[in-house]
């Protein structure tokens, strides 16, 4: 069954202006593939700088600077393409045949499609609802769980990882998978290295949800905030710190990890990825809507003073599972993401 990709508008139409009439979508994807492949090679070539040997340090910095300049030049080209790029199309770029659903597609035609539907973000709720009611699969794309802050392979703090879930918006099961993808993430990002549970914090971090998930679940963010504050006050007298949902540039400047380092005892979220980041960072979390952190967190605020500290082995298996549920653009373009997502449907689930 060929997938049906839900797009706001066909990106090919936008790209005709740049590349002329013709197979605009294919040209766009092919151009993107070339740029992304070179950027990937540059990230791998980024040298480790020897701080002990002066000569090596000087050469290492010079080479690193040259690579960064080239990487930044490529990124400017990628940025232009990504303005008009649809992630669902990227995800299915390696497939031979797909359906494209946009605003002009007749709903009767949509109802006849066998799916699965490929959707991005919670704004696609009507298609998710249709798939659920009609017993069809949907594949959901959104920002990834880990690796979207600055690290040795993401020097510009971009959203290089994208989660892909089947029939859910976050991966709630722990799948039995190898550790290779998680180990590779940790190798390039020291923040992901497990250092045990941090139990000495004194403050509670409440991370407010963004409007889109609130709208998706029929929740009002202001009402939710008031309710959470009232509930917490019933069970704790700890100081409560509220983290507003800010713009991406602001979150890059003041990361969730910086917030967690500020004497935090536990994190409370609606369904924010901050809960995932918190637990992996060694700070327990409470989640109040469907969340990938569910297997390793609590959902009952009356237990705020006694958070859940799952054992290290379960946390590691959970991290490995989520690493098999997020993908880079390279993996979407070369088809490996599609293969892994299909394999995930048949993987054994770990009890927790």
HELIX and SHEET records of a PDB file:
HELIX    1   1 UNK A   11  UNK A   19  1                                   9    
HELIX    2   2 UNK A   24  UNK A   45  1                                  22    
HELIX    3   3 UNK A   54  UNK A   82  1                                  29    
HELIX    4   4 UNK A   87  UNK A   91  1                                   5    
HELIX    5   5 UNK A  107  UNK A  112  1                                   6    
HELIX    6   6 UNK A  122  UNK A  124  5                                   3    
HELIX    7   7 UNK A  125  UNK A  133  1                                   9    
HELIX    8   8 UNK A  180  UNK A  188  1                                   9    
HELIX    9   9 UNK A  190  UNK A  192  5                                   3    
HELIX   10  10 UNK A  211  UNK A  216  1                                   6    
HELIX   11  11 UNK A  221  UNK A  235  1                                  15    
HELIX   12  12 UNK A  248  UNK A  253  1                                   6    
HELIX   13  13 UNK A  256  UNK A  260  1                                   5    
HELIX   14  14 UNK A  274  UNK A  280  1                                   7    
HELIX   15  15 UNK A  294  UNK A  296  5                                   3    
HELIX   16  16 UNK A  301  UNK A  303  5                                   3    
HELIX   17  17 UNK A  312  UNK A  323  1                                  12    
HELIX   18  18 UNK A  329  UNK A  334  1                                   6    
HELIX   19  19 UNK A  336  UNK A  344  1                                   9    
SHEET    1   A 6 UNK A  99  UNK A 101  0                                        
SHEET    2   A 6 UNK A   4  UNK A   6  1                                        
SHEET    3   A 6 UNK A 117  UNK A 120  1                                        
SHEET    4   A 6 UNK A 138  UNK A 143  1                                        
SHEET    5   A 6 UNK A 162  UNK A 166 -1                                        
SHEET    6   A 6 UNK A 326  UNK A 327 -1                                        
SHEET    1   B 4 UNK A 240  UNK A 243  0                                        
SHEET    2   B 4 UNK A 203  UNK A 207  1                                        
SHEET    3   B 4 UNK A 264  UNK A 269  1                                        
SHEET    4   B 4 UNK A 285  UNK A 287  1                                        
END                                                                             
